[in-house]
Amino acid sequence: MNFTFVGQLNSPHLKWFAEGIKKELVAESYQYCEESAENIRMVLHFVNQDHMKPYRRKAQATFCVAVAETNAFPEDILKEGYPILIRTLSNLLIYIIHSPETLEAYFITLERGCYSVSYTDIDDQLFFSKVAKRLIPIASSRLVIDNEFHRDLPEELWNGDEISAQLGEAGRKLDALNLLPAPFPMEELLSPQDFRHVKRLFGIGGLSYGNLSARKKGQQFWMSASGVNKGDMREIGRDILLVAGYSEERNAMLLHIPPHIEPRRVSVDAIEHWMIYTRHPEVKAIIHIHAWMDGILSTEINYPCGTWELAKAVSDLVSRADDPSRAIIGLKNHGLTITGTSLEDIFERIDGLIIRQIPMT
């Protein structure tokens, strides 16, 4: 995989970081290229916070890492760092916080993950090895967020069915339980053009986090749309979509929609739900929330939402559960994916056990 640097190395700490991470990535068989090279897989964008400009990638597959710095420890790192991530249209922010006593590199993700790598023992090689170990798996993961719409949903399903109605009711329950936290107000942080760009690139940017689905038959399942208020899902094709499958050849989710609807994209986690339903016929419903529970199986790497690698990691853990049809899987620095024999079954099992603060490690 190749990589490049963009932006300005206008401080000693940014120059030090650029030299160190470049050396470590090259040691890991990555190839450094000039910015003008085609098919760049990873861009490290060194940000001037006084004049923040986005890096406009030419391909969806390019993974953009914003690198910024501050010499004062923020009261709320996520609140201060997340706008930098969004305004630079990046997949990930590495926020370098340095003072005379300490240096920390905080990783801030689109899913509101926020965790750090500490510089200790005056050991540059160890520090950059830890940074690369965090960075490489998520930068090399493969997004599956394209949608292929087929306007052939049978007329008797244009208004949904009993299962889609249950999905709408489950969304209202999640909202009432305050389990659909609103993301940072992207519309307020970005221009309309940049907001559309974020939604196109990542399939995110809406009214609430989390998603839910319920199997219809075979590998088909109803699922919440991306960027929709899950507490008020009503319209088939816009709020709730019927997922028909996945095309490996086109790397896209396949959806049946009514012919008269201008659809929303399905949730970015559709590939994860599809993989679980395909591998585990006994699973009838799935809920994903940004919360936590004690004593659960958890993924080891915080792959981004909508990636094949995250879908496989979660599905593998579902397979390891005592009962895959009723599994509770932690997504590191991210949240929970919960399978059930029904949506109601899931609510009964999580009642009173949810921890809203996700542990960041």
C-alpha positions as CSV (number, residue, x, y, z in Angstrom):
1,M,0.0,0.0,0.0
2,N,1.3,3.5,-0.8
3,F,0.9,6.7,1.1
4,T,1.7,10.4,0.9
5,F,1.8,13.6,2.9
6,V,-0.1,16.8,2.2
7,G,-0.4,20.1,4.1
8,Q,2.2,22.0,6.0
9,L,4.8,20.8,8.5
10,N,4.9,24.1,10.2
11,S,6.1,23.1,13.7
12,P,8.8,21.0,15.2
13,H,6.4,18.4,16.6
14,L,4.6,17.9,13.2
15,K,8.0,17.5,11.5
16,W,9.0,15.0,14.1
17,F,5.8,13.1,13.7
18,A,6.0,13.1,9.9
19,E,9.6,11.8,9.9
20,G,8.8,9.1,12.5
21,I,5.6,7.7,11.0
22,K,7.1,7.8,7.5
23,K,10.1,5.7,8.7
24,E,7.8,3.2,10.5
25,L,5.4,2.8,7.5
26,V,8.3,2.2,5.1
27,A,9.6,-0.4,7.5
28,E,6.2,-2.0,7.3
29,S,6.6,-2.3,3.5
30,Y,4.5,0.8,2.7
31,Q,5.7,2.9,-0.2
32,Y,6.0,6.7,0.1
33,C,4.8,8.6,-3.0
34,E,4.6,12.2,-4.0
35,E,1.1,13.7,-3.8
36,S,0.8,13.8,-7.6
37,A,0.9,10.0,-7.8
38,E,-2.2,8.2,-8.9
39,N,-4.2,5.7,-6.8
40,I,-2.9,6.9,-3.4
41,R,-4.2,4.6,-0.7
42,M,-3.5,6.7,2.4
43,V,-3.0,10.4,2.8
44,L,-1.7,12.0,6.0
45,H,-2.9,15.5,5.9
46,F,-1.0,17.9,8.3
47,V,-3.5,20.5,9.3
48,N,-3.0,24.2,10.0
49,Q,-5.9,24.9,12.4
50,D,-5.8,28.6,11.6
51,H,-6.6,27.9,7.9
52,M,-8.3,24.5,7.8
53,K,-8.8,23.2,4.4
54,P,-10.2,19.7,3.4
55,Y,-8.2,17.3,1.3
56,R,-10.4,16.4,-1.6
57,R,-9.6,12.8,-2.4
58,K,-10.1,11.6,-5.9
59,A,-11.3,8.1,-5.0
60,Q,-13.5,6.7,-2.2
61,A,-10.8,4.1,-1.4
62,T,-8.3,6.8,-0.4
63,F,-8.0,6.8,3.4
64,C,-7.4,10.3,4.8
65,V,-5.7,10.9,8.1
66,A,-5.8,14.4,9.5
67,V,-2.8,15.2,11.8
68,A,-3.2,18.3,14.1
69,E,-1.5,19.5,17.2
70,T,-2.1,21.5,20.4
71,N,0.1,22.4,23.3
72,A,-2.8,22.7,25.8
73,F,-4.7,19.7,27.1
74,P,-8.4,20.2,26.1
75,E,-11.2,20.0,28.7
76,D,-13.0,17.7,26.2
77,I,-10.7,16.2,23.6
78,L,-13.5,14.7,21.5
79,K,-15.5,18.0,21.4
80,E,-12.4,19.9,20.3
81,G,-11.0,17.3,17.9
82,Y,-14.1,16.1,16.2
83,P,-14.8,19.3,14.3
84,I,-11.2,19.1,12.9
85,L,-11.9,15.6,11.6
86,I,-15.1,16.7,9.9
87,R,-13.9,20.0,8.5
88,T,-11.0,18.3,6.9
89,L,-13.2,15.6,5.4
90,S,-11.0,12.9,7.0
91,N,-11.6,9.3,8.0
92,L,-9.4,9.7,11.1
93,L,-7.8,12.4,13.2
94,I,-4.5,11.9,15.0
95,Y,-4.5,14.8,17.5
96,I,-1.0,15.4,19.0
97,I,-1.2,16.9,22.4
98,H,2.1,18.0,23.8
99,S,3.3,19.8,26.9
100,P,6.6,20.0,28.8
101,E,5.5,16.9,30.8
102,T,3.8,14.6,28.3
103,L,3.0,13.8,24.7
104,E,-0.1,11.9,23.6
105,A,-1.4,11.0,20.1
106,Y,-5.2,10.8,20.3
107,F,-7.0,8.8,17.6
108,I,-10.5,10.3,16.9
109,T,-12.8,8.4,14.6
110,L,-16.0,9.2,12.7
111,E,-17.9,6.9,15.1
112,R,-16.7,9.2,18.0
113,G,-14.0,6.8,19.2
114,C,-11.3,8.7,21.2
115,Y,-8.3,6.8,22.5
116,S,-4.6,7.6,22.8
117,V,-1.0,6.3,22.3
118,S,1.4,7.8,24.9
119,Y,5.0,8.7,24.3
120,T,7.0,7.1,27.1
121,D,10.6,6.4,28.0
122,I,11.9,8.8,25.4
123,D,11.6,6.0,22.8
124,D,10.7,7.2,19.3
125,Q,10.7,3.8,17.7
126,L,8.4,2.3,20.3
127,F,6.0,5.2,20.0
128,F,5.7,5.2,16.2
129,S,5.4,1.4,16.2
130,K,2.4,1.7,18.5
131,V,0.9,4.5,16.3
132,A,1.4,2.4,13.1
133,K,-0.1,-0.7,14.8
134,R,-3.2,1.3,15.4
135,L,-3.3,3.0,12.1
136,I,-2.5,0.3,9.5
137,P,-5.4,-2.1,10.1
138,I,-8.0,0.6,9.8
139,A,-6.4,2.5,6.9
140,S,-6.2,-0.7,4.9
141,S,-9.7,-1.9,5.5
142,R,-12.2,-2.0,2.6
143,L,-15.4,0.1,2.6
144,V,-18.7,-1.5,1.4
145,I,-21.0,1.4,1.3
146,D,-22.2,1.6,-2.3
147,N,-25.9,0.9,-2.9
148,E,-27.5,-0.6,-6.0
149,F,-31.2,0.2,-6.1
150,H,-33.6,-2.0,-7.9
151,R,-37.1,-0.3,-8.3
152,D,-38.9,-3.6,-8.3
153,L,-40.3,-3.9,-4.7
154,P,-43.6,-5.6,-5.0
155,E,-46.6,-3.2,-4.7
156,E,-47.9,-5.1,-1.6
157,L,-44.7,-4.0,0.2
158,W,-44.7,-0.3,-0.8
159,N,-46.1,0.5,2.7
160,G,-44.1,-2.3,4.4
161,D,-45.3,-5.3,6.3
162,E,-45.6,-6.5,9.9
163,I,-41.8,-6.9,10.2
164,S,-41.0,-3.4,8.9
165,A,-43.6,-2.0,11.3
166,Q,-41.8,-3.8,14.1
167,L,-38.6,-2.2,13.0
168,G,-40.2,1.3,13.2
169,E,-41.5,0.5,16.7
170,A,-38.1,-0.7,17.8
171,G,-36.5,2.5,16.6
172,R,-39.0,4.5,18.8
173,K,-38.0,2.3,21.8
174,L,-34.3,3.0,21.2
175,D,-35.0,6.7,21.0
176,A,-37.1,6.6,24.2
177,L,-34.2,4.8,25.9
178,N,-31.8,7.6,24.7
179,L,-29.8,4.9,22.9
180,L,-29.5,6.9,19.6
181,P,-27.1,9.7,20.5
182,A,-27.0,12.5,18.0
183,P,-23.7,13.0,16.2
184,F,-21.9,16.3,16.3
185,P,-23.8,18.8,14.2
186,M,-22.1,18.2,10.9
187,E,-24.4,20.5,9.0
188,E,-23.3,23.3,11.3
189,L,-19.6,22.5,10.8
190,L,-19.5,22.0,7.1
191,S,-20.7,23.9,4.0
192,P,-23.6,22.3,2.1
193,Q,-21.1,21.1,-0.5
194,D,-18.7,19.5,2.0
195,F,-21.7,17.9,3.9
196,R,-22.8,16.3,0.7
197,H,-19.2,15.1,0.1
198,V,-19.1,13.5,3.6
199,K,-22.4,11.7,3.0
200,R,-21.3,10.5,-0.4
201,L,-17.9,9.3,0.8
202,F,-18.8,7.6,4.1
203,G,-22.6,7.1,4.0
204,I,-23.0,9.0,7.2
205,G,-24.2,12.3,8.4
206,G,-27.7,12.3,9.8
207,L,-29.9,12.6,12.9
208,S,-28.8,9.8,15.0
209,Y,-26.2,7.0,15.5
210,G,-27.0,3.3,15.6
211,N,-29.0,1.1,13.3
212,L,-31.4,-1.9,13.4
213,S,-32.7,-4.6,11.1
214,A,-35.0,-7.6,11.0
215,R,-34.9,-10.6,8.7
216,K,-37.8,-10.9,6.2
217,K,-37.0,-14.2,4.5
218,G,-33.9,-16.0,3.4
219,Q,-31.1,-13.5,3.3
220,Q,-33.4,-10.5,2.8
221,F,-33.9,-8.1,5.7
222,W,-35.5,-4.8,6.4
223,M,-33.0,-2.2,7.7
224,S,-32.9,1.4,8.8
225,A,-31.6,4.0,6.3
226,S,-28.5,6.1,6.8
227,G,-29.0,9.6,8.1
228,V,-32.6,9.0,9.2
229,N,-34.1,9.6,12.6
230,K,-34.5,6.1,13.8
231,G,-37.1,7.3,16.3
232,D,-39.4,8.2,13.5
233,M,-39.1,5.7,10.6
234,R,-42.1,5.6,8.4
235,E,-41.5,5.5,4.7
236,I,-40.4,2.4,2.8
237,G,-37.4,3.2,0.6
238,R,-36.4,6.3,2.5
239,D,-36.6,5.4,6.2
240,I,-36.6,1.6,6.0
241,L,-35.2,-0.4,3.1
242,L,-35.3,-4.0,2.0
243,V,-31.8,-5.4,1.6
244,A,-31.7,-8.2,-1.0
245,G,-28.0,-9.1,-0.7
246,Y,-24.5,-8.1,-1.5
247,S,-22.7,-8.0,-4.9
248,E,-19.0,-9.0,-4.4
249,E,-18.3,-8.1,-8.1
250,R,-19.6,-4.5,-7.6
251,N,-18.8,-4.3,-3.9
252,A,-22.3,-2.9,-3.3
253,M,-25.4,-3.7,-1.2
254,L,-28.4,-4.6,-3.3
255,L,-31.8,-3.1,-2.4
256,H,-35.4,-3.4,-3.5
257,I,-37.3,-0.1,-3.4
258,P,-40.7,1.2,-4.7
259,P,-40.5,2.6,-8.2
260,H,-41.8,6.0,-7.2
261,I,-39.4,6.7,-4.3
262,E,-36.1,8.7,-4.3
263,P,-34.3,6.5,-1.8
264,R,-31.9,7.1,1.0
265,R,-28.9,4.8,1.2
266,V,-29.2,2.0,3.6
267,S,-27.2,2.1,6.9
268,V,-23.5,2.0,6.5
269,D,-23.4,-1.2,8.6
270,A,-25.6,-3.2,6.1
271,I,-22.6,-5.3,5.1
272,E,-22.2,-6.4,8.8
273,H,-25.9,-7.3,9.1
274,W,-25.8,-9.1,5.8
275,M,-22.8,-11.2,6.8
276,I,-24.4,-12.1,10.2
277,Y,-27.8,-13.1,8.6
278,T,-26.0,-15.1,5.9
279,R,-23.8,-17.0,8.3
280,H,-26.4,-17.5,11.0
281,P,-29.9,-18.4,9.7
282,E,-31.1,-18.5,13.3
283,V,-30.6,-14.8,13.7
284,K,-33.9,-12.9,13.1
285,A,-33.0,-9.4,14.3
286,I,-30.0,-7.1,14.9
287,I,-29.6,-3.9,16.8
288,H,-26.4,-1.8,16.8
289,I,-26.0,1.0,19.4
290,H,-23.2,3.2,20.6
291,A,-23.2,1.9,24.2
292,W,-21.6,-0.9,26.2
293,M,-22.2,-3.9,28.4
294,D,-19.9,-5.6,30.9
295,G,-18.5,-9.1,30.3
296,I,-18.9,-9.4,26.6
297,L,-16.8,-10.6,23.6
298,S,-15.2,-7.8,21.8
299,T,-13.3,-7.1,18.6
300,E,-9.6,-6.3,18.9
301,I,-9.3,-3.6,16.2
302,N,-11.6,-0.6,15.8
303,Y,-12.2,-1.1,12.1
304,P,-14.4,1.7,10.6
305,C,-18.1,1.3,10.1
306,G,-19.1,-0.1,6.8
307,T,-15.9,-2.1,6.2
308,W,-15.6,-5.8,5.2
309,E,-13.1,-6.3,8.0
310,L,-15.4,-5.0,10.7
311,A,-18.3,-7.1,9.4
312,K,-16.1,-10.3,9.4
313,A,-14.7,-9.6,12.9
314,V,-18.2,-9.1,14.4
315,S,-19.7,-12.1,12.5
316,D,-16.8,-14.3,13.7
317,L,-17.5,-13.3,17.3
318,V,-21.2,-14.1,16.8
319,S,-20.1,-17.6,15.7
320,R,-18.1,-18.0,18.9
321,A,-21.1,-17.1,21.1
322,D,-22.8,-19.8,23.1
323,D,-25.9,-19.0,21.2
324,P,-25.3,-17.0,18.0
325,S,-29.0,-16.1,17.8
326,R,-28.7,-14.2,21.0
327,A,-25.2,-12.8,20.9
328,I,-23.9,-9.5,22.4
329,I,-20.7,-8.3,20.7
330,G,-18.6,-5.3,21.6
331,L,-17.0,-3.2,18.8
332,K,-13.8,-1.8,20.3
333,N,-14.0,2.0,20.9
334,H,-17.4,2.0,19.1
335,G,-20.4,0.2,20.6
336,L,-22.5,-3.0,20.5
337,T,-24.0,-5.3,18.0
338,I,-26.7,-7.5,19.4
339,T,-28.5,-10.4,17.7
340,G,-31.8,-11.8,18.7
341,T,-34.6,-14.2,17.8
342,S,-36.7,-11.0,17.5
343,L,-36.4,-7.3,18.1
344,E,-38.4,-7.7,21.3
345,D,-36.1,-10.5,22.5
346,I,-33.2,-8.0,22.2
347,F,-34.9,-5.4,24.3
348,E,-35.8,-7.9,27.0
349,R,-32.1,-9.0,27.3
350,I,-30.5,-5.6,27.5
351,D,-33.0,-4.1,29.8
352,G,-31.2,-2.4,32.7
353,L,-27.7,-3.6,31.6
354,I,-26.7,-0.9,29.1
355,I,-23.7,1.3,29.9
356,R,-23.9,4.5,27.9
357,Q,-20.2,5.4,28.3
358,I,-18.1,3.3,25.9
359,P,-14.7,2.3,27.3
360,M,-11.9,3.7,25.1
361,T,-8.7,1.7,25.0
